[in-house]
Amino acid sequence: MPPLWAVAAVVYVVGVVSGLVLTDARPAQRVGLALVWPLGPIAFVVTITILIVATAIAYPLVGIPVLVAIGVAWWMLF
């Protein structure tokens, strides 16, 4: 099984190539889009994390099971 960084590098390179080849922008915009495309999924993860934390603070009856589920998932991963 390849290391995680190698898989991430392959996914990034595939994203860069598809951004360069498949978009219909000007060349400078293609390069810019191809280089920063991972920011979209990262922004999604950050947004969902903020929403979960806000829910846990605003609604403790929802937040406590969410925190327990996160703790169990974390414990199962490691």
Distance bins in CASP14 RR format, pairs under 12 A and 6 or more apart:
PFRMAT RR
TARGET T0000
AUTHOR 0000-0000-0000
RMODE 2
METHOD distances of the structure
MODEL  1
1 7 0 0 0 0 1 0 0 0 0 0 0
2 8 0 0 0 0 0 1 0 0 0 0 0
2 9 0 0 0 0 1 0 0 0 0 0 0
2 10 0 0 0 0 1 0 0 0 0 0 0
2 11 0 0 0 0 0 1 0 0 0 0 0
3 9 0 0 0 0 1 0 0 0 0 0 0
3 10 0 0 0 0 0 1 0 0 0 0 0
4 10 0 0 0 0 0 1 0 0 0 0 0
4 11 0 0 0 0 0 1 0 0 0 0 0
5 11 0 0 0 0 0 1 0 0 0 0 0
5 12 0 0 0 0 0 1 0 0 0 0 0
6 12 0 0 0 0 0 1 0 0 0 0 0
6 13 0 0 0 0 0 1 0 0 0 0 0
7 13 0 0 0 0 0 1 0 0 0 0 0
7 14 0 0 0 0 0 1 0 0 0 0 0
8 14 0 0 0 0 0 1 0 0 0 0 0
8 15 0 0 0 0 0 1 0 0 0 0 0
8 38 0 0 0 0 1 0 0 0 0 0 0
8 41 0 0 0 0 0 1 0 0 0 0 0
9 15 0 0 0 0 0 1 0 0 0 0 0
9 16 0 0 0 0 0 1 0 0 0 0 0
9 38 0 0 0 0 0 1 0 0 0 0 0
10 16 0 0 0 0 0 1 0 0 0 0 0
10 17 0 0 0 0 0 1 0 0 0 0 0
11 17 0 0 0 0 0 1 0 0 0 0 0
11 18 0 0 0 0 0 1 0 0 0 0 0
11 37 0 0 0 0 0 1 0 0 0 0 0
11 38 0 0 0 0 1 0 0 0 0 0 0
11 41 0 0 0 0 0 1 0 0 0 0 0
12 18 0 0 0 0 0 1 0 0 0 0 0
12 19 0 0 0 0 0 1 0 0 0 0 0
12 34 0 0 0 0 1 0 0 0 0 0 0
12 35 0 0 0 0 1 0 0 0 0 0 0
12 36 0 0 0 0 0 1 0 0 0 0 0
12 37 0 0 0 0 1 0 0 0 0 0 0
12 38 1 0 0 1 0 0 0 0 0 0 0
12 39 0 0 0 0 0 1 0 0 0 0 0
12 41 0 0 0 0 0 1 0 0 0 0 0
13 19 0 0 0 0 0 1 0 0 0 0 0
13 20 0 0 0 0 0 1 0 0 0 0 0
13 34 0 0 0 0 1 0 0 0 0 0 0
13 35 0 0 0 0 0 1 0 0 0 0 0
13 37 0 0 0 0 0 1 0 0 0 0 0
13 38 0 0 0 0 0 1 0 0 0 0 0
14 20 0 0 0 0 0 1 0 0 0 0 0
14 21 0 0 0 0 0 1 0 0 0 0 0
14 22 0 0 0 0 0 1 0 0 0 0 0
14 34 0 0 0 0 0 1 0 0 0 0 0
14 37 0 0 0 0 0 1 0 0 0 0 0
14 38 0 0 0 0 0 1 0 0 0 0 0
15 21 0 0 0 0 1 0 0 0 0 0 0
15 22 0 0 0 0 1 0 0 0 0 0 0
15 23 0 0 0 0 0 1 0 0 0 0 0
15 30 0 0 0 0 0 1 0 0 0 0 0
15 33 0 0 0 0 1 0 0 0 0 0 0
15 34 1 0 0 1 0 0 0 0 0 0 0
15 35 0 0 0 0 0 1 0 0 0 0 0
15 36 0 0 0 0 0 1 0 0 0 0 0
15 37 1 0 1 0 0 0 0 0 0 0 0
15 38 0 0 0 0 1 0 0 0 0 0 0
15 40 0 0 0 0 0 1 0 0 0 0 0
15 41 0 0 0 0 0 1 0 0 0 0 0
16 22 0 0 0 0 0 1 0 0 0 0 0
16 23 0 0 0 0 0 1 0 0 0 0 0
16 30 0 0 0 0 1 0 0 0 0 0 0
16 31 0 0 0 0 1 0 0 0 0 0 0
16 32 0 0 0 0 1 0 0 0 0 0 0
16 33 0 0 0 0 1 0 0 0 0 0 0
16 34 1 0 1 0 0 0 0 0 0 0 0
16 35 1 0 0 1 0 0 0 0 0 0 0
16 36 0 0 0 0 0 1 0 0 0 0 0
16 37 1 0 0 1 0 0 0 0 0 0 0
16 38 0 0 0 0 1 0 0 0 0 0 0
17 23 0 0 0 0 0 1 0 0 0 0 0
17 30 0 0 0 0 0 1 0 0 0 0 0
17 31 0 0 0 0 0 1 0 0 0 0 0
17 34 1 0 0 1 0 0 0 0 0 0 0
17 35 0 0 0 0 0 1 0 0 0 0 0
17 37 0 0 0 0 0 1 0 0 0 0 0
18 30 0 0 0 0 0 1 0 0 0 0 0
18 33 0 0 0 0 0 1 0 0 0 0 0
18 34 0 0 0 0 1 0 0 0 0 0 0
18 37 0 0 0 0 1 0 0 0 0 0 0
19 25 0 0 0 0 1 0 0 0 0 0 0
19 27 0 0 0 0 0 1 0 0 0 0 0
19 29 0 0 0 0 0 1 0 0 0 0 0
19 30 1 0 0 1 0 0 0 0 0 0 0
19 31 0 0 0 0 1 0 0 0 0 0 0
19 32 0 0 0 0 1 0 0 0 0 0 0
19 33 1 0 1 0 0 0 0 0 0 0 0
19 34 1 0 1 0 0 0 0 0 0 0 0
19 35 0 0 0 0 1 0 0 0 0 0 0
19 36 0 0 0 0 0 1 0 0 0 0 0
19 37 1 0 0 1 0 0 0 0 0 0 0
19 38 0 0 0 0 0 1 0 0 0 0 0
20 26 0 0 0 0 0 1 0 0 0 0 0
20 27 0 0 0 0 1 0 0 0 0 0 0
20 28 0 0 0 0 0 1 0 0 0 0 0
20 29 0 0 0 0 0 1 0 0 0 0 0
20 30 1 0 1 0 0 0 0 0 0 0 0
20 31 1 0 0 1 0 0 0 0 0 0 0
20 32 0 0 0 0 1 0 0 0 0 0 0
20 33 0 0 0 0 1 0 0 0 0 0 0
20 34 1 0 1 0 0 0 0 0 0 0 0
20 35 0 0 0 0 1 0 0 0 0 0 0
20 37 0 0 0 0 0 1 0 0 0 0 0
21 27 0 0 0 0 0 1 0 0 0 0 0
21 30 0 0 0 0 1 0 0 0 0 0 0
21 31 0 0 0 0 0 1 0 0 0 0 0
21 33 0 0 0 0 0 1 0 0 0 0 0
21 34 0 0 0 0 1 0 0 0 0 0 0
22 30 0 0 0 0 1 0 0 0 0 0 0
22 33 0 0 0 0 0 1 0 0 0 0 0
22 34 0 0 0 0 1 0 0 0 0 0 0
22 37 0 0 0 0 0 1 0 0 0 0 0
23 29 1 0 0 1 0 0 0 0 0 0 0
23 30 1 0 1 0 0 0 0 0 0 0 0
23 31 0 0 0 0 0 1 0 0 0 0 0
23 32 0 0 0 0 1 0 0 0 0 0 0
23 33 1 0 0 1 0 0 0 0 0 0 0
23 34 1 0 0 1 0 0 0 0 0 0 0
23 37 0 0 0 0 0 1 0 0 0 0 0
24 30 0 0 0 0 1 0 0 0 0 0 0
24 33 0 0 0 0 0 1 0 0 0 0 0
25 31 0 0 0 0 1 0 0 0 0 0 0
25 32 0 0 0 0 1 0 0 0 0 0 0
25 33 1 0 0 1 0 0 0 0 0 0 0
25 34 0 0 0 0 1 0 0 0 0 0 0
26 32 0 0 0 0 0 1 0 0 0 0 0
26 33 0 0 0 0 0 1 0 0 0 0 0
27 33 0 0 0 0 0 1 0 0 0 0 0
27 34 0 0 0 0 0 1 0 0 0 0 0
28 34 0 0 0 0 0 1 0 0 0 0 0
28 35 0 0 0 0 0 1 0 0 0 0 0
29 35 0 0 0 0 0 1 0 0 0 0 0
29 36 0 0 0 0 0 1 0 0 0 0 0
30 36 0 0 0 0 0 1 0 0 0 0 0
30 37 0 0 0 0 0 1 0 0 0 0 0
31 37 0 0 0 0 0 1 0 0 0 0 0
32 39 0 0 0 0 0 1 0 0 0 0 0
33 39 0 0 0 0 0 1 0 0 0 0 0
33 40 0 0 0 0 0 1 0 0 0 0 0
36 42 0 0 0 0 0 1 0 0 0 0 0
36 43 0 0 0 0 0 1 0 0 0 0 0
37 43 0 0 0 0 0 1 0 0 0 0 0
38 44 0 0 0 0 0 1 0 0 0 0 0
38 45 0 0 0 0 0 1 0 0 0 0 0
39 45 0 0 0 0 0 1 0 0 0 0 0
39 46 0 0 0 0 0 1 0 0 0 0 0
40 46 0 0 0 0 1 0 0 0 0 0 0
40 47 0 0 0 0 1 0 0 0 0 0 0
41 47 0 0 0 0 0 1 0 0 0 0 0
41 48 0 0 0 0 0 1 0 0 0 0 0
42 48 0 0 0 0 0 1 0 0 0 0 0
42 49 0 0 0 0 0 1 0 0 0 0 0
43 49 0 0 0 0 0 1 0 0 0 0 0
43 50 0 0 0 0 0 1 0 0 0 0 0
44 50 0 0 0 0 0 1 0 0 0 0 0
44 51 0 0 0 0 0 1 0 0 0 0 0
45 51 0 0 0 0 0 1 0 0 0 0 0
45 52 0 0 0 0 0 1 0 0 0 0 0
46 52 0 0 0 0 0 1 0 0 0 0 0
46 53 0 0 0 0 0 1 0 0 0 0 0
47 53 0 0 0 0 0 1 0 0 0 0 0
47 54 0 0 0 0 0 1 0 0 0 0 0
48 54 0 0 0 0 0 1 0 0 0 0 0
48 55 0 0 0 0 0 1 0 0 0 0 0
48 66 0 0 0 0 0 1 0 0 0 0 0
49 55 0 0 0 0 0 1 0 0 0 0 0
49 56 0 0 0 0 0 1 0 0 0 0 0
49 66 0 0 0 0 0 1 0 0 0 0 0
49 70 0 0 0 0 0 1 0 0 0 0 0
50 56 0 0 0 0 0 1 0 0 0 0 0
50 57 0 0 0 0 0 1 0 0 0 0 0
51 57 0 0 0 0 0 1 0 0 0 0 0
51 58 0 0 0 0 0 1 0 0 0 0 0
51 59 0 0 0 0 0 1 0 0 0 0 0
51 62 0 0 0 0 0 1 0 0 0 0 0
51 63 0 0 0 0 0 1 0 0 0 0 0
51 66 0 0 0 0 0 1 0 0 0 0 0
52 58 0 0 0 0 0 1 0 0 0 0 0
52 59 0 0 0 0 0 1 0 0 0 0 0
52 62 0 0 0 0 1 0 0 0 0 0 0
52 63 0 0 0 0 1 0 0 0 0 0 0
52 65 0 0 0 0 0 1 0 0 0 0 0
52 66 1 0 0 1 0 0 0 0 0 0 0
52 67 0 0 0 0 1 0 0 0 0 0 0
52 69 0 0 0 0 0 1 0 0 0 0 0
52 70 0 0 0 0 1 0 0 0 0 0 0
53 59 0 0 0 0 0 1 0 0 0 0 0
53 62 0 0 0 0 0 1 0 0 0 0 0
53 63 0 0 0 0 1 0 0 0 0 0 0
53 66 0 0 0 0 1 0 0 0 0 0 0
53 67 0 0 0 0 1 0 0 0 0 0 0
53 70 0 0 0 0 0 1 0 0 0 0 0
54 62 0 0 0 0 0 1 0 0 0 0 0
54 63 0 0 0 0 1 0 0 0 0 0 0
54 66 0 0 0 0 0 1 0 0 0 0 0
55 61 0 0 0 0 0 1 0 0 0 0 0
55 62 1 0 1 0 0 0 0 0 0 0 0
55 63 1 0 0 1 0 0 0 0 0 0 0
55 64 0 0 0 0 0 1 0 0 0 0 0
55 65 0 0 0 0 0 1 0 0 0 0 0
55 66 1 0 0 1 0 0 0 0 0 0 0
55 67 0 0 0 0 0 1 0 0 0 0 0
56 62 1 0 0 1 0 0 0 0 0 0 0
56 63 1 1 0 0 0 0 0 0 0 0 0
56 64 1 0 0 1 0 0 0 0 0 0 0
56 65 0 0 0 0 1 0 0 0 0 0 0
56 66 1 0 1 0 0 0 0 0 0 0 0
56 67 1 0 0 1 0 0 0 0 0 0 0
56 68 0 0 0 0 0 1 0 0 0 0 0
56 69 0 0 0 0 0 1 0 0 0 0 0
56 70 0 0 0 0 1 0 0 0 0 0 0
57 63 1 0 0 1 0 0 0 0 0 0 0
57 64 0 0 0 0 0 1 0 0 0 0 0
57 66 0 0 0 0 0 1 0 0 0 0 0
57 67 0 0 0 0 0 1 0 0 0 0 0
58 66 0 0 0 0 0 1 0 0 0 0 0
59 65 0 0 0 0 0 1 0 0 0 0 0
59 66 0 0 0 0 1 0 0 0 0 0 0
59 67 0 0 0 0 0 1 0 0 0 0 0
60 66 0 0 0 0 0 1 0 0 0 0 0
60 67 0 0 0 0 1 0 0 0 0 0 0
61 67 0 0 0 0 0 1 0 0 0 0 0
62 68 0 0 0 0 0 1 0 0 0 0 0
62 69 0 0 0 0 0 1 0 0 0 0 0
63 69 0 0 0 0 1 0 0 0 0 0 0
63 70 0 0 0 0 1 0 0 0 0 0 0
64 70 0 0 0 0 0 1 0 0 0 0 0
64 71 0 0 0 0 0 1 0 0 0 0 0
65 71 0 0 0 0 0 1 0 0 0 0 0
65 72 0 0 0 0 0 1 0 0 0 0 0
66 72 0 0 0 0 0 1 0 0 0 0 0
66 73 0 0 0 0 0 1 0 0 0 0 0
67 73 0 0 0 0 0 1 0 0 0 0 0
67 74 0 0 0 0 0 1 0 0 0 0 0
68 74 0 0 0 0 0 1 0 0 0 0 0
68 75 0 0 0 0 0 1 0 0 0 0 0
69 75 0 0 0 0 0 1 0 0 0 0 0
69 76 0 0 0 0 0 1 0 0 0 0 0
70 76 0 0 0 0 0 1 0 0 0 0 0
70 77 0 0 0 0 0 1 0 0 0 0 0
71 77 0 0 0 0 1 0 0 0 0 0 0
71 78 0 0 0 0 0 1 0 0 0 0 0
72 78 0 0 0 0 0 1 0 0 0 0 0
END
